Amino acid sequence: MFSNDKLKDRIAVITGASSGIGRSTAIAMAKQRCRVALIARNVDKLNETAEKIHQFGGEALVCPADITHHNEVERVIKDVLLQWGCIDILVANAGQYIRSPIKNLDMNAMMRSMDINFWGQLYAILAVLPHMLQRQEGHIIIVATVDAKKGLPLDAPYVAAKFALSGFADVLRQELYGSGIRVTTIFPGRVDTPMIEHLKVPWISAKISAEMVANAIIRCIFKDKAEVIIPPQAKLLCYLQAFSPQLADWVVRVFHLEGWES
């Protein structure tokens, strides 16, 4: 897919690497001869991802951790630095789809969503940032969701956390301008991962593959982009929201974009 050696021997840390977007991104980056550190809670699935990478000659470091615990995140980042000496790329990807109608909102669900979808990513970003600032080099890639551009009914806990993450990324990118550190935010639509396997969606927002998102992440490393929205119909919804939120609301209602739980 890409012919130059921009990723050769680079070191990437990927959160949520046990499945879905994180796993696909780790494999795609390893195929570009990037060394990848895999962070997630499920050790068995991390080992499966690492084994797949080793099968084609790639390098992977298994780093079990719960990203909602600040000390665990700092520990694994230190482990990667001890093992490989530097971190060139962070893919802050880990997440969990937590939804609830606002009228029935359980604050525990809201706090859980913030812990995983916002604070966990923030811990990883802040853990690698001093190292990147010292080197004056690095790329932080933050995986949000199109829901962080246009919230959907029933998704308030997930949307709130991802909006917070997107807003933080927007400020981070501006504050790091000229530092040598790039920041890119990825906004995928519905992705065919275990996280939403129970959710049926309308044809207009058909689930895209995790590999498609992984390829978009690889492209953003080769091209300096602030934001990436995929697929094209998701980008249209974002444009519509910016032009007329009420019209975007109407599209959500007509096409039942929140989907149906099976």
C-alpha positions as CSV (number, residue, x, y, z in Angstrom):
1,M,0.0,0.0,0.0
2,F,2.8,2.4,0.9
3,S,6.2,2.0,-0.7
4,N,8.6,4.1,1.4
5,D,10.3,3.3,4.7
6,K,8.7,6.0,6.8
7,L,7.5,3.5,9.4
8,K,10.5,1.1,9.3
9,D,11.9,0.6,12.8
10,R,9.6,3.3,14.2
11,I,8.1,2.5,17.6
12,A,4.3,2.7,18.1
13,V,2.2,2.3,21.2
14,I,-1.4,1.2,20.5
15,T,-4.1,1.1,23.2
16,G,-7.0,-1.2,22.8
17,A,-4.8,-3.5,20.7
18,S,-6.5,-6.8,21.6
19,S,-9.3,-6.5,19.0
20,G,-11.1,-4.3,16.5
21,I,-9.4,-1.1,15.3
22,G,-6.4,-1.5,17.6
23,R,-5.6,-5.0,16.5
24,S,-6.0,-4.2,12.8
25,T,-3.9,-1.0,13.2
26,A,-1.1,-3.0,15.0
27,I,-1.0,-5.6,12.3
28,A,-1.0,-2.9,9.5
29,M,1.8,-1.0,11.1
30,A,3.8,-4.1,11.8
31,K,3.5,-4.9,8.1
32,Q,5.1,-1.5,7.4
33,R,8.0,-2.8,9.6
34,C,7.0,-0.6,12.6
35,R,7.6,-2.1,16.0
36,V,4.4,-2.1,18.0
37,A,3.7,-2.2,21.7
38,L,0.2,-3.6,22.4
39,I,-1.8,-2.4,25.3
40,A,-5.1,-3.8,26.6
41,R,-6.5,-5.8,29.5
42,N,-7.0,-9.2,27.7
43,V,-3.6,-10.9,27.8
44,D,-4.7,-13.9,25.7
45,K,-6.0,-11.7,22.9
46,L,-2.9,-9.5,23.0
47,N,-0.8,-12.6,22.7
48,E,-2.9,-13.7,19.7
49,T,-2.3,-10.3,18.0
50,A,1.5,-10.5,18.8
51,E,1.7,-14.1,17.4
52,K,0.1,-13.0,14.2
53,I,2.6,-10.2,13.9
54,H,5.5,-12.5,14.7
55,Q,4.3,-14.9,11.9
56,F,5.2,-12.4,9.2
57,G,8.4,-11.3,10.9
58,G,7.1,-8.3,12.7
59,E,8.0,-7.1,16.2
60,A,5.4,-6.8,18.9
61,L,5.6,-6.2,22.7
62,V,2.7,-7.3,24.8
63,C,1.9,-4.8,27.5
64,P,-1.2,-5.8,29.6
65,A,-2.7,-2.9,31.4
66,D,-6.0,-1.4,32.4
67,I,-6.0,2.1,30.8
68,T,-8.5,3.4,33.4
69,H,-5.7,3.1,36.0
70,H,-3.2,6.0,35.6
71,N,-0.3,4.1,37.3
72,E,-0.7,1.1,35.0
73,V,-0.5,3.3,31.9
74,E,2.6,5.0,33.2
75,R,4.2,1.7,34.0
76,V,3.7,0.2,30.5
77,I,5.0,3.4,28.8
78,K,8.1,3.2,31.0
79,D,8.4,-0.5,30.0
80,V,8.3,0.3,26.3
81,L,10.9,3.1,26.8
82,L,13.2,0.6,28.7
83,Q,12.7,-2.1,26.0
84,W,13.0,0.0,22.9
85,G,14.4,3.4,23.9
86,C,11.8,5.7,22.4
87,I,8.2,6.1,21.3
88,D,7.5,7.7,17.9
89,I,3.8,7.1,17.6
90,L,0.9,6.8,20.0
91,V,-2.4,5.5,18.8
92,A,-4.9,6.3,21.6
93,N,-7.7,3.9,20.5
94,A,-9.1,2.0,23.4
95,G,-12.8,2.4,24.0
96,Q,-16.1,0.9,25.0
97,Y,-19.5,1.5,23.5
98,I,-21.7,2.5,26.5
99,R,-25.2,3.8,25.8
100,S,-28.3,4.7,27.7
101,P,-31.4,6.9,27.2
102,I,-30.8,10.1,29.1
103,K,-34.1,9.7,31.0
104,N,-32.7,6.4,32.4
105,L,-29.2,7.5,32.8
106,D,-27.2,5.8,35.5
107,M,-24.3,8.0,36.6
108,N,-22.2,4.8,37.0
109,A,-22.5,4.2,33.3
110,M,-21.6,7.8,32.5
111,M,-18.5,7.7,34.8
112,R,-17.5,4.3,33.3
113,S,-17.7,5.8,29.8
114,M,-15.6,8.8,30.8
115,D,-13.0,6.5,32.5
116,I,-12.5,4.3,29.4
117,N,-13.3,6.6,26.5
118,F,-11.7,9.9,27.8
119,W,-9.5,9.5,30.9
120,G,-7.9,6.3,29.7
121,Q,-6.8,8.0,26.4
122,L,-5.7,11.1,28.3
123,Y,-3.5,9.0,30.6
124,A,-1.7,7.5,27.6
125,I,-1.3,10.9,25.9
126,L,0.1,12.5,29.0
127,A,2.4,9.6,29.6
128,V,4.1,9.8,26.2
129,L,4.0,13.6,25.8
130,P,7.1,14.5,28.0
131,H,9.2,12.0,26.1
132,M,8.0,13.3,22.7
133,L,8.6,16.9,23.8
134,Q,12.1,16.1,24.9
135,R,12.8,14.6,21.5
136,Q,10.8,17.3,19.7
137,E,9.4,14.5,17.5
138,G,6.3,12.3,17.5
139,H,2.8,11.7,16.3
140,I,-0.2,11.3,18.5
141,I,-3.2,9.7,16.8
142,I,-6.5,9.9,18.7
143,V,-9.3,7.6,17.6
144,A,-12.6,9.3,18.4
145,T,-15.8,8.6,16.4
146,V,-18.2,10.5,14.1
147,D,-20.5,10.5,17.2
148,A,-18.0,13.2,18.4
149,K,-19.2,15.4,15.5
150,K,-22.9,14.5,15.6
151,G,-24.3,12.9,18.7
152,L,-26.9,10.1,18.2
153,P,-29.9,9.3,20.4
154,L,-29.3,6.7,23.2
155,D,-25.5,7.2,23.0
156,A,-25.1,10.0,25.6
157,P,-22.5,8.4,27.8
158,Y,-20.4,7.4,24.8
159,V,-20.9,10.7,22.9
160,A,-20.1,12.8,26.0
161,A,-16.8,11.1,26.5
162,K,-15.8,11.1,22.8
163,F,-16.8,14.8,22.5
164,A,-14.5,15.5,25.4
165,L,-11.7,13.5,23.8
166,S,-12.2,15.3,20.5
167,G,-12.1,18.7,22.1
168,F,-9.0,17.9,24.0
169,A,-7.3,16.7,20.8
170,D,-8.3,19.9,19.1
171,V,-6.6,22.0,21.8
172,L,-3.6,19.6,22.0
173,R,-2.9,19.9,18.2
174,Q,-2.9,23.7,18.4
175,E,-0.7,23.9,21.5
176,L,1.9,21.5,20.0
177,Y,2.1,23.4,16.8
178,G,5.8,24.0,16.0
179,S,7.0,21.4,18.6
180,G,7.7,18.7,16.2
181,I,4.8,16.6,17.4
182,R,1.9,16.1,15.1
183,V,-1.7,15.3,16.3
184,T,-4.3,13.7,14.2
185,T,-7.9,12.8,15.3
186,I,-9.7,10.0,13.5
187,F,-13.5,10.1,13.3
188,P,-14.8,6.7,12.0
189,G,-18.4,5.9,11.5
190,R,-19.9,2.6,12.6
191,V,-17.1,0.0,12.6
192,D,-17.6,-3.8,12.4
193,T,-15.9,-4.7,15.7
194,P,-17.0,-6.8,18.7
195,M,-17.8,-3.5,20.5
196,I,-21.0,-3.1,18.4
197,E,-21.6,-6.6,17.1
198,H,-25.0,-6.5,18.9
199,L,-26.1,-3.3,17.0
200,K,-27.9,-3.4,13.7
201,V,-27.5,-0.3,11.6
202,P,-29.3,1.1,8.5
203,W,-27.8,0.7,5.1
204,I,-26.8,4.3,4.9
205,S,-24.4,3.9,7.9
206,A,-23.3,0.4,7.1
207,K,-20.5,-0.8,9.3
208,I,-17.0,-0.4,7.8
209,S,-14.2,-2.8,8.5
210,A,-11.6,-2.2,11.2
211,E,-9.0,-2.7,8.4
212,M,-10.4,0.4,6.6
213,V,-9.8,2.5,9.7
214,A,-6.3,1.0,10.2
215,N,-5.5,2.0,6.6
216,A,-6.7,5.5,7.3
217,I,-4.5,5.7,10.3
218,I,-1.5,4.6,8.2
219,R,-2.3,7.2,5.6
220,C,-2.4,9.9,8.2
221,I,1.1,9.1,9.3
222,F,2.3,9.5,5.7
223,K,0.2,12.7,5.2
224,D,0.0,15.5,7.6
225,K,-3.7,15.7,8.4
226,A,-5.4,17.3,11.5
227,E,-8.6,15.2,11.1
228,V,-9.8,12.2,9.2
229,I,-13.5,11.3,8.8
230,I,-14.5,8.0,7.3
231,P,-16.5,6.8,5.4
232,P,-17.6,9.5,2.9
233,Q,-21.3,9.4,4.1
234,A,-20.1,10.1,7.7
235,K,-18.3,13.2,6.4
236,L,-21.5,14.3,4.7
237,L,-23.4,14.0,8.1
238,C,-20.7,16.2,9.7
239,Y,-21.0,18.8,7.0
240,L,-24.7,18.8,7.4
241,Q,-24.4,19.2,11.2
242,A,-22.2,22.2,10.7
243,F,-24.6,23.8,8.2
244,S,-27.9,23.0,10.0
245,P,-28.1,20.9,13.2
246,Q,-31.9,20.7,12.8
247,L,-31.6,19.3,9.3
248,A,-29.0,16.8,10.6
249,D,-31.4,15.8,13.4
250,W,-34.0,15.1,10.7
251,V,-31.6,12.9,8.8
252,V,-30.8,10.9,12.0
253,R,-34.5,10.4,12.7
254,V,-35.5,9.5,9.1
255,F,-32.7,6.9,8.7
256,H,-32.7,5.7,12.3
257,L,-29.0,6.2,12.5
258,E,-28.9,5.2,16.1
259,G,-29.6,1.6,14.9
260,W,-31.3,-1.2,16.7
261,E,-30.0,-3.5,19.4
262,S,-30.4,-7.2,18.7
